[in-house]
């Protein structure tokens, strides 16, 4: 992809500007994917490829990402030069950014969200046999002719709950780290509500709240794991409360496309 193609995609009038900045990256479930320039760019390289070409495209996905970043960097340098921005002065701030990251890592929200990601991963891995057993019991019910509509509902609810939990448990921490690093608002350029910290925190909060509901579903259907699930719920709910405390205006943030 060259600079001209890059600009053609990102300047397309059919796209919602900035929608990709505050989403959960679950493109398969997103009703706005066709309005997203990043989704279009990611899928453009796959169109019309053979299976072998697709494999090669996946292998080279990081290279394509780097290519896009280099194009964006080139454009930024051109804009900076035209605007008289001192890039060297910006580079000096790299040390300050490193300090922000260290402070974010040590923040209670980051510690809790990281703890949750480990707990959720370990629990889903450890209890794979539990879900397999549940499936076997449903098959047995079907063979005995006692399979009920509620069994199908339960199966769908378990699948949905696990899908959400597994999609979100790493992303929550990543989004909160971004929010924590950017929580000092630059009043010259940013709004007290519409800023990156609130936007990133809102994406995390949405994931936290839907994950809480998913764990409650699993708790109801697998009460033999009550103590384990309650422990996870406690860590996740603590994270939710801390987000609302650290970012009090988080719910007011309007995500492009999703909240408009």
C-alpha positions as CSV (number, residue, x, y, z in Angstrom):
1,X,0.0,0.0,0.0
2,X,1.4,3.4,-1.0
3,X,0.7,6.8,0.5
4,X,-2.0,7.6,-2.1
5,X,-3.9,4.4,-1.4
6,X,-3.5,5.0,2.4
7,X,-5.0,8.5,2.1
8,X,-7.8,7.3,-0.2
9,X,-9.0,4.9,2.5
10,X,-8.6,7.3,5.5
11,X,-10.2,10.3,3.7
12,X,-13.2,8.3,2.5
13,X,-16.4,10.2,3.2
14,X,-18.2,6.9,3.9
15,X,-16.1,6.4,7.1
16,X,-16.9,7.6,10.6
17,X,-13.8,9.6,11.7
18,X,-12.1,8.1,14.7
19,X,-14.5,5.2,15.3
20,X,-11.7,2.8,15.5
21,X,-10.1,4.6,18.4
22,X,-12.7,3.7,21.0
23,X,-14.0,0.3,20.0
24,X,-13.4,-3.3,21.3
25,X,-11.9,-4.6,18.1
26,X,-14.6,-7.2,17.8
27,X,-15.1,-6.5,14.1
28,X,-17.1,-9.6,13.4
29,X,-19.8,-8.4,15.7
30,X,-19.6,-4.7,14.9
31,X,-22.5,-3.2,12.9
32,X,-20.2,-0.3,12.0
33,X,-17.4,-2.2,10.4
34,X,-18.1,-0.9,6.9
35,X,-17.9,2.6,8.3
36,X,-14.4,2.0,9.8
37,X,-11.3,2.9,7.7
38,X,-9.1,0.6,9.7
39,X,-11.4,-2.4,9.1
40,X,-11.5,-1.5,5.4
41,X,-7.7,-1.3,5.3
42,X,-7.3,-4.6,7.1
43,X,-9.7,-6.5,4.9
44,X,-8.7,-4.8,1.6
45,X,-5.5,-6.9,1.4
46,X,-7.5,-10.1,1.8
47,X,-10.0,-9.5,-1.0
48,X,-9.6,-11.7,-4.0
49,X,-6.7,-13.7,-2.5
50,X,-6.3,-17.5,-2.7
51,X,-6.0,-19.5,0.4
52,X,-2.2,-19.6,0.0
53,X,-2.1,-15.9,-0.5
54,X,-4.3,-15.4,2.6
55,X,-1.8,-17.4,4.7
56,X,1.0,-15.3,3.3
57,X,-1.0,-12.1,4.1
58,X,-1.5,-13.3,7.7
59,X,2.3,-14.0,8.0
60,X,3.0,-10.5,6.8
61,X,0.3,-8.7,8.8
62,X,2.9,-7.1,11.1
63,X,4.9,-5.8,8.1
64,X,1.7,-4.2,6.7
65,X,1.0,-2.6,10.1
66,X,4.6,-1.2,10.1
67,X,4.1,0.0,6.6
68,X,1.0,2.0,7.6
69,X,2.8,3.4,10.6
70,X,5.7,4.5,8.4
71,X,3.3,6.2,6.0
72,X,1.5,7.9,8.9
73,X,4.9,9.0,10.4
74,X,6.0,10.4,7.1
75,X,2.7,12.4,6.9
76,X,3.1,13.6,10.4
77,X,6.7,14.8,9.8
78,X,5.5,16.7,6.7
79,X,2.6,18.4,8.7
80,X,5.0,19.2,11.5
81,X,7.5,20.8,9.2
82,X,4.7,22.9,7.5
83,X,3.4,23.9,11.0
84,X,6.8,24.8,12.5
85,X,6.5,22.0,15.1
86,X,9.8,21.1,16.8
87,X,9.9,17.3,16.5
88,X,13.2,17.2,18.5
89,X,11.4,18.8,21.5
90,X,8.7,16.2,21.3
91,X,11.3,13.4,21.3
92,X,12.7,14.8,24.6
93,X,9.3,14.1,26.1
94,X,9.9,10.4,25.6
95,X,11.4,10.2,29.2
96,X,8.2,11.8,30.5
97,X,6.1,9.2,28.7
98,X,8.2,6.4,30.2
99,X,7.5,7.8,33.6
100,X,3.8,7.9,32.9
101,X,3.9,4.3,31.9
102,X,5.6,3.3,35.1
103,X,3.1,5.2,37.2
104,X,0.2,3.6,35.3
105,X,1.6,0.1,35.9
106,X,1.7,0.8,39.6
107,X,-1.8,2.2,39.8
108,X,-4.4,0.1,41.6
109,X,-6.6,-0.1,38.6
110,X,-3.8,-1.5,36.5
111,X,-2.8,-4.0,39.2
112,X,-6.4,-5.2,39.6
113,X,-7.2,-5.4,35.9
114,X,-4.0,-7.4,35.3
115,X,-4.9,-9.7,38.1
116,X,-8.3,-10.2,36.6
117,X,-6.9,-11.1,33.2
118,X,-4.7,-13.8,34.8
119,X,-7.6,-15.1,36.9
120,X,-10.0,-15.2,34.0
121,X,-7.5,-16.9,31.7
122,X,-6.6,-19.5,34.3
123,X,-10.2,-20.3,35.2
124,X,-11.4,-20.8,31.6
125,X,-8.4,-23.0,30.9
126,X,-8.8,-25.0,34.1
127,X,-12.5,-25.6,33.6
128,X,-12.5,-26.6,29.9
129,X,-13.4,-30.2,31.1
130,X,-16.4,-28.7,32.9
131,X,-17.9,-27.3,29.7
132,X,-17.1,-30.6,27.9
133,X,-19.0,-32.5,30.6
134,X,-21.9,-30.1,30.2
135,X,-22.0,-30.8,26.5
136,X,-21.9,-34.6,27.1
137,X,-24.8,-34.3,29.5
138,X,-26.9,-32.5,26.9
139,X,-26.1,-35.3,24.3
140,X,-27.2,-37.9,26.8
141,X,-30.4,-36.0,27.5
142,X,-31.1,-35.9,23.7
143,X,-30.4,-39.7,23.4
144,X,-32.8,-40.3,26.3
145,X,-35.5,-38.1,24.8
146,X,-35.5,-35.7,27.7
147,X,-33.8,-32.7,26.0
148,X,-35.7,-29.5,26.7
149,X,-35.8,-26.0,25.1
150,X,-34.1,-24.6,28.3
151,X,-31.1,-26.8,27.6
152,X,-30.6,-25.1,24.3
153,X,-30.9,-21.7,26.0
154,X,-28.4,-22.6,28.6
155,X,-25.9,-23.8,26.0
156,X,-26.2,-20.6,24.1
157,X,-25.8,-18.5,27.2
158,X,-22.7,-20.4,28.2
159,X,-21.2,-20.0,24.7
160,X,-22.0,-16.3,24.7
161,X,-20.6,-15.7,28.2
162,X,-17.4,-17.5,27.5
163,X,-17.0,-15.6,24.2
164,X,-17.3,-12.3,25.9
165,X,-15.0,-13.2,28.8
166,X,-12.3,-14.6,26.6
167,X,-12.5,-11.6,24.2
168,X,-12.3,-9.0,27.0
169,X,-10.0,-10.3,29.7
170,X,-6.8,-9.0,28.2
171,X,-8.3,-6.0,26.4
172,X,-9.6,-4.5,29.7
173,X,-6.1,-4.1,31.1
174,X,-4.7,-2.8,27.8
175,X,-7.4,-0.1,27.5
176,X,-7.0,0.9,31.2
177,X,-3.3,1.2,30.8
178,X,-3.9,3.7,27.9
179,X,-6.4,5.6,29.9
180,X,-4.1,5.8,33.0
181,X,-1.2,7.0,30.9
182,X,-3.3,9.8,29.4
183,X,-5.3,10.8,32.4
184,X,-3.5,14.2,32.8
185,X,-5.6,16.2,30.4
186,X,-3.8,18.8,28.2
187,X,-6.4,21.7,28.6
188,X,-4.9,23.5,25.6
189,X,-5.8,20.7,23.2
190,X,-8.3,18.4,25.0
191,X,-11.8,18.7,26.4
192,X,-12.6,17.7,30.0
193,X,-15.0,15.0,28.7
194,X,-14.0,14.2,25.1
195,X,-10.4,13.2,25.8
196,X,-8.5,10.0,25.2
197,X,-8.4,9.0,28.8
198,X,-12.2,9.0,29.2
199,X,-12.6,7.3,25.8
200,X,-10.2,4.5,26.6
201,X,-11.7,4.1,30.1
202,X,-15.2,3.9,28.6
203,X,-14.2,1.0,26.3
204,X,-12.7,-0.8,29.3
205,X,-15.8,-0.1,31.4
206,X,-18.2,-1.5,28.8
207,X,-16.0,-4.6,28.6
208,X,-15.9,-4.9,32.4
209,X,-19.7,-4.5,32.7
210,X,-20.6,-7.1,30.1
211,X,-17.9,-9.5,31.5
212,X,-19.6,-9.1,35.0
213,X,-22.9,-10.2,33.5
214,X,-21.2,-13.1,31.7
215,X,-19.6,-14.3,35.0
216,X,-23.0,-14.1,36.7
217,X,-24.4,-16.3,34.0
218,X,-21.7,-18.9,34.6
219,X,-22.2,-18.6,38.3
220,X,-25.9,-19.4,37.9
221,X,-25.2,-22.5,35.6
222,X,-22.2,-23.8,37.4
223,X,-22.8,-23.2,41.1
224,X,-20.3,-25.9,42.0
225,X,-17.7,-23.3,41.1
226,X,-19.3,-20.6,43.2
227,X,-16.3,-19.7,45.4
228,X,-14.0,-19.3,42.4
229,X,-16.4,-17.3,40.3
230,X,-17.3,-15.0,43.3
231,X,-13.6,-14.3,43.8
232,X,-13.2,-13.3,40.2
233,X,-16.4,-11.2,40.3
234,X,-15.0,-9.3,43.3
235,X,-11.8,-8.4,41.5
236,X,-13.7,-7.3,38.4
237,X,-16.3,-5.3,40.3
238,X,-13.5,-3.5,42.2
239,X,-12.0,-2.6,38.9
240,X,-15.4,-1.2,37.7
241,X,-15.7,0.9,40.9
242,X,-12.1,2.2,40.5
243,X,-12.7,3.2,36.9
244,X,-15.8,5.3,37.9
245,X,-13.8,6.9,40.7
246,X,-10.7,7.7,38.7
247,X,-12.6,8.8,35.6
248,X,-15.9,10.3,37.0
249,X,-17.0,11.7,33.6
250,X,-16.3,8.4,31.7
251,X,-20.0,7.7,30.9
252,X,-20.4,11.1,29.3
253,X,-17.7,10.4,26.7
254,X,-19.3,10.1,23.2
255,X,-17.6,7.5,21.1
256,X,-17.7,8.3,17.4
257,X,-20.5,6.3,15.8
258,X,-21.4,4.1,18.7
259,X,-22.8,6.8,21.0
260,X,-24.0,9.4,18.5
